[in-house]
Amino acid sequence: MTQPAASVSAFKQLQRSLWTRDYTMKILSFDGATVAPERGAAARGEALGALAEERHRLLTGSDAQDLVTALSAARDAGTLDEQTAFELNVFARDQREALAVPAEEEAAWTRLVCEADAVWHRVKPTGDWEAFAPYVDRIVATLKQRAARLNPAADPYDVMLDLYERGISQASVDAFFSEVRASVVPLVRAITERGEQPSLPFRAARGSHDAQMALSRDLMALLGLEMDGAALSETEHPFSEGFAAGDVRVATHIYEDDVLSNVYSVIHEAGHALYEQNVDPAYAYTCLEGGTSMGIHESQSRLMENMVGRSRAFMEPLLELLAKRFPEAYANVTADELYRAANIAQPSLVRLEADELTYPLHIMIRYEVEQALFAGEATAADVPALWQSLTRKYLGLEVPNNTVGCLQDTHWSGGDFGYFPTYALGSAYAAQFVAAMRTDGVAFDAACAAGNLAPINAWLRERIWRWGRAKDADELVRGACGTAFDPGFYCRYLTEKFSALYSL
């Protein structure tokens, strides 16, 4: 196939240059969230700002724009290979969106969120929302300006949602949450009215820091991560990052009086890391490296955390690891008891500790707060009261302080407004993916019971992971499942699972 060789070569080199900046910025950000001292935030922000500005100029400069023009003509003429065409499609979109933001504003934005993140880490333990609130207002104002540049005819929050999950809007998210709410709320109400929860004292057993870190590595290996290409760290708010296919990082938070909290944080983040580690190696150093959307990324973490990690079939291999690391607490626990402990459904205040059933209600709280902020119906000063009201509405709980209320999540400090709905969408994608696996003949329960996820991972690698950013969420879902996204799979999964658990 004839290609404009010089333009393709220049395009590949430009992508490698951009990847180098991305890699360096990820390293700095990961360091800031894990081991860097608080006083280093200003210097780190300066370095990140300079790199962001340099990256922005590379992406949007006249040479880059000329390459997109030349390669677009070649693609339309049928003279680009498939991968380069994929790269061009994604790169051109990235460029178009970046052109809406001047380089100096991109640098200022990076400094702002770096500073905001440092403040959030400082004030979360004390619950001092007033110290953090000015950053929320500044971030929302900046994002609304960006949205107006990207699509002046659209609602600003719709623009934000689309950046995290292509094609979604408040209308589609509202419809999705309406369907989920109709299934979840009656289940939660029925379970609460029964007033019966299993008594499982081992849930409160202490686990030393070192033993929990060792268990974390055990879990990462059990799920199928290649451990010579993965690392484990600690942080205030668990997360993961993919720097390259051979370098993925999981960061967890250890609570010595809650071993299962760490178990499911690590399984969740390992799901993200598996996705990043299994992108097609041919996409290395290109704009196709990494996950395609936050919803698809969350589908992988929620699939591992819930569909695998909280399944009855997985309890035997999980219990074996727990008994190995904490024999005094878990040696006499049965797999059925562990299954019940991993699936207690009960409203709670902290999203990261929420059970699988009430989890989407936590997302609805954040979604409605973000809607109010972007619609101008609230400012940051109103958020604690709004959070209290929505928590009472959806979870029936009172919020005692901001640490377990509106300061509990790190996302807003990084400017990630529009991100939260993808957590719930990810759970729904995951349920549909598992149904498709079963239809395709994957022995899902047998793989979980054996502690050998190779059949599950092979299906995900072929249909999801290897594509990186080459395909958007809708195309991936249709390709993997043979049909469009359908939240009915998720609603049926939750209804069947928790009706059986609580004999409803």
N, C-alpha and C positions, 0 to 999 in steps of 0.2 A: 504494500500500500504506500503510495507516494505521500510524503508529509513535508510541510515547510520546516525542514530540519533545523535551520538556524533559529527560527522562532520557538520551536519545541525545546531546543536545548536551552535557550535563554529563559524560557518559562520554567523549566525544571530547576535551573539554578536560582531563579528568583524564589521559588517555593522553598528551596533548601535554606536560603538566607532568612526567610520569614520563620521557618521552623526553628532555626537557631535562636532567634529572639524569643519565640514562644517557649522553647525549652528552658532558656535562662530565666525567663519571667516565672515560669512554673516552679523552678527550683527555689527562687527567692521567696515566692508566696508560700510554698510548702514549709520552708525554713521558718518563715514568720509565724506560721500557725502551730509550729511544733517546738522548736528549740531556741529560737531567737529571743534575746532579752527585750523587754518592753521599750527600753530607751533606744533600741536600734530601729524603731519604726520609721522615724523621720528620714534616716539615711537610706533605709530600704525603699521607702516611698520615692525618694529622689532618684534612686537607681532604676526602679520600676517605671517611673514617669519618663525618664530619658529613653529607656528601651521601648516603651509603648509609643512614644513620639517617633522614634526611628522606624519602628515596625510600620506604623501608620503611613509614614512617607514612602516607604518601600512599596506598600500595598496599593497606594493611591497615586503614585507619581506618574508622570507622563509616559515614561518607558513602560510601566506596568499596564497602563491604559492602552497603549499602542499594541502591546502583546495580546491583550484580550480582543481587540478589534481584529487583528490579523488572524488569530487562531479561531475566532468565531466564524470568519469567512471560510477557513479551511474545514471547520466542522460542518458547516452548512453544505459545503461542496463534497462532503464524504471522504475527506483525505486525512482525518485524524483517527488514530486507533481508539478503541473503546475506553481504555483507562485515561488517556489524555483528555478525551471528551468529558469524562466524569470530572476530572480535575478542573477543567475549564468551567464547567457549569457551577461548581461549588466556589471556585476562586472568583468568578465574575459576580456572584451574589455577595460574597464577602466584600469585594471591592466596592460594589454599588452601595452597600450599607455603610462602609467606612467613609466613603466620599461625602456622606451627610454630616460628618463630624470633622471640623478642622483639626489638624495635627496638634496644635497647642492645646485645644480643648481635650483631646484624648489624653495628653500628658497630665493635664490638670485633674481630669477624672481619675486617673490611676493614682495620683497622689491623694485625692480625696478619699477613695475607698480604702487605701492603705492606712490612712490616719483613722478613718472610721472603724476599721477592723481592730486596730490597736485599742481604741477607746472601748469598743464593745467587750473585748477580752478583759479590760480593767474593771468595767462597771457591772458586768453580768453577775458576779458573786454578791455584789452589794445591792443590786436591784435599782441602781441610780438611773432611771430612765431619763430624767431631766438632763443629765450630762450627755446622753446619747441622742436625744431628740433633735437637736439642731442638725446633726448629720443626716438623719432621716429626711428632714425637710429639704436640705440641700440636694440630696441624692434624688429624691422624687422630682424636684424642680428641674434638675439636669436631665433626667430621663424623659420628662415631658417635652423638653426642648428638642431632644434627640428624636423623639417620636414624631414631632411636628415636621422635622426635616425629612425623615424617612418616608412618611406618608401623611401629608397635611390633611387629607380628606378623611383619615381614619381616627377613631377614638384612640387616644394615647395608650390606654391600657391594652387595647386590642393589638397594637403594634408590639408592645412588650411580650404579650403572650405568644405571638407569632414567632418572635425571635427564639424562644425556647422550644416551641413545638410548631413546626410549619403548618399553616392552614387552620389553626384553632383560633377561636375568638371568644368573647364573653358569652355570646349566644350559644355556641357549641358547648362551652364549659358549663354554663347554667343548665343546659339540657342534660348533660352527663351527670352533674351532681343531683339533679332532680330525680333521675332514675336510681342512682345509688342511694340517695336519701330514703326513697320509698322502700328499699330493701333493708337498709341498715337500721334506721330508727326503730321500726317495729321489733326487730331482733334484740336490739339493746334494751328496749322497754320490757320485752318479755323476760329477758334474762334478769334484769334488775328487779322486776316484780316477783320472780321466783325467790330471790334473796338467798340463793344457795351458791356458794363457791367452795371448791375443794380446799381442805386444810392440808397444806404441803409445806411443812416446816423447813425442809431442805432448801427451799427457795431463798431463805434468809441466811443460809450458811456462809461463813466467811471464806474467802479465797485469797491467798496472798497475792501481792502484785506480781511477783516473779512467776508464780505458778500460772496466773492468768495470762501473762505474756507468752509463756510456753504453750498454753492451750490455744492461744490465738494463732500461733504458727502451725499447730497441729490442724486446726480448722481450715486454714488457708490451703494447706497441702491436701487435705481430705476433699476439698471442693474441686481440686484440679489445677490450682495455680502452679506454675513452674517456679519453684521457690528460688532458683538462682537468678530469676528476673523480677523478684518481688521483695519488698522491704516492709517492715512493721515499725511504726512510730506511735507516739502518744500526743494527744491534743485535748483541748477543752471540748470541742465539738467534733465527734468522729466524722471522717471524710476519707476520700481516696483521690488519687491523682495518677494519671498516666502520662509519663514523660516520653516514653517510647515503648515499642512492643517488648523490649528487653528490660524495661525499668518502670514498674508500677509500684505505687506506695499505698499502704493502708495505714490510717492513723486512728487509733481507738482511745477510749477513755476508761480507765480502770476504777471500778467501785468495789472495794474489798468486801462489802456486805451484799453484793448483788452480782454473782458470777454470770447469771443468764443475761444480764444487760450487756456485758462484754461479748458473750457468745453471739448474740444476735446482731450486735453492731459489727462485729468482725465478719460474720457471714454476709451481711448486707453489703459492706464495703468490698468484700472479696468478689461479690457479683459484678460490681463496677469494674474491678481490676481484671477479672476474667475477660470481659468485653474488650478492654483496652489491650490486653496481652495477646488477643487472638485476631486482631485486624490483619488483613492480608499483608504479608511482609512487603509486597510490591508497592504498597502505599507509603512506606517509610519515607520520611522527609518531605511529604507532600501535604497538601491541604485536605486530603482524604483520610489522614491518620486521625484516630480518635472516634468517639461516638457521634452518631448523626443528630441526635436530639436528646434533650433531658428526659422526655417521656420514655424513649427507647432505653436510655441508660438506666432509668429507674426501673424499667421492666426487668432488667437483668438482676439488679440488686434485690428487688422485691420477690422475684421468682426464686432466687437462692434462699433468701431469708424466710419466706413464708411457704411457698409451694413445696420447696425441698426441706428447708431447715425446721419448719414447724409441722411437717407431715408425720403421721404415725409411723410410716415406714422408716423414716430417718432416725427414729429414737434409739434404735439399737446401736448403730455406729456412734451416734453422739454420746450416748450414755457410756459407752466403752471409753471414750476420751475423758469424759468428766470423772469417771471412777478412777482412771489412771492418775489424773492430776489432783483429785480431791477425794481420796478413798474414804476419809472419815465422814464425808457428807453424802457421797453418792454410791458407795459400795452396795448398800442395801435398797437403793431406789429401783423401782421397776420401770420398764419402758412405758407402761400405761400411765404411771404417776408422772413421769417426765413429760409425756404428751399433754396431760392436763395442765401441768405447770407452764408449759410453753404456750398454752392456748386459753388461758384465763381471759375472759372478756369482761372488762369492768372499766367504766369511765375513769380517766386519770388526767392529770394536768399537763404532763410533759409529753410532747409528741414523740421524742425518741424512745420513750418507755411505753408508748401506747401499744395496746394489743392490736392484732390484725383487724378485728371487726370495727373498733371505734376509731381506728387511724384516719379514715377519710373524713371524719367529723373534724379532726384537728386541721386538716387541710382546708376545709370549708371556712373555718375561722380566719385563717390567714388570707384566703382569697377575698373574703368580704372586707377585711381591713384594707387590703391593697386597693380594691375597687373604690372604697371611700376616699382614700388618699389621692388617687389619680383623678377622681371625679371632682375633687375640691370640696367634698362633703366633710372632710376631716383634715386636721393637721396632726403632726406628730404628738402635740400636746394632748390630743384627744384619744390617742391609741390605748393607753392603759384602761380607761373607762370602757371603750369600745370592746377591747379584748375581754374584759370582765363580763360585759353583757352577752357577747357571743358564746363565751365559755358556759355561761349559765344556760343559754338557749340550746346549745348542741350537746353539752356534756352534763348539764345539771350540777355543775360544781362552782364553788366560789374560789377566786384566785387570791391567795394570801399575800403575794408579793410579785414584783416584776421579774424576779429571777426565774420563777416557774411560770411566768406569764409572758409578756411581750418581749422580754429580753432573752428568752430561752434559745432562740435560733440565731445562727450567725449570718444567714443569707442576706438580710437587709444591709448589714455592714459592708458587704461586698457589692451592693447595688443590684442584687438578684431579685428584682420585682418582676413577677410573672412566672417565676420558677415553680412556686409551690404546687399549682395545679398538676404539674407533671408527675408529682409523687403518686397522686391518685390515679392519673391516667396510666402510669407505669404499672400499678397493681392490676389494672384492668387488662392492659396488654398482656401481662404475664399469665393471667388466667386463660386468655384466648390462646396464647402460645402453648401452654400445657395441654389444652384440649386438642390442639392440632398435632402435637407430638403423639398423643395417644392414638389419634386417628391414623397417623403415619406408622403405627406399630412400635413406637418406642415403649419399652417396658419400664415406665417411669417409676412405679412403686418398687419394682424389683431392684432397679439401680440405686434408689435411695436406701433400701434395706441392706443392700450389699456394701454400702459405703463406697461404691464405684460409680461415679457420675459420668463416666466416659460416654455412654449412649446419649445422655441428655446433652452433654457438652458438644458432642459431635453434631447433633441436630442444630443447636444454637450457633455453632461455628459456621455451618454451611448456610444457614438462612438469615442469620443476624450479624454475628460478630465480624465475619470476614469482610463485610461490605463497608465498614467504617462509615465515612460521611458520603459515600458514593450514592446512597439511596436515602430518600426522606422516609419518615415514619410510615406514612400511608402506603408507599410502595413496598416497604419491608413487611408490613402487616399483611397486605394482599398476597405478596409472594410466599410468605411463610404459612399463611392460614387458608389461602384460596378464597378469601372473602374480605370485605372491608371491616374496619374496627366495629365491634359490637359489644357494648358494655354488659349485655345480657349474660355473657359467660362469667363475668366477675360477680354479678349479682347472684346468679345461681350457685356459684362456688361458695360464696359466703353463706348463703341461706342453707345449703345442704350441710356444710361443715359445722356451723354453729348450732343448727337445729339438732344435729346428731349429738354434739358434745353436751348440750344442755337438755336433751330429751324434750324438745319443744314440739 
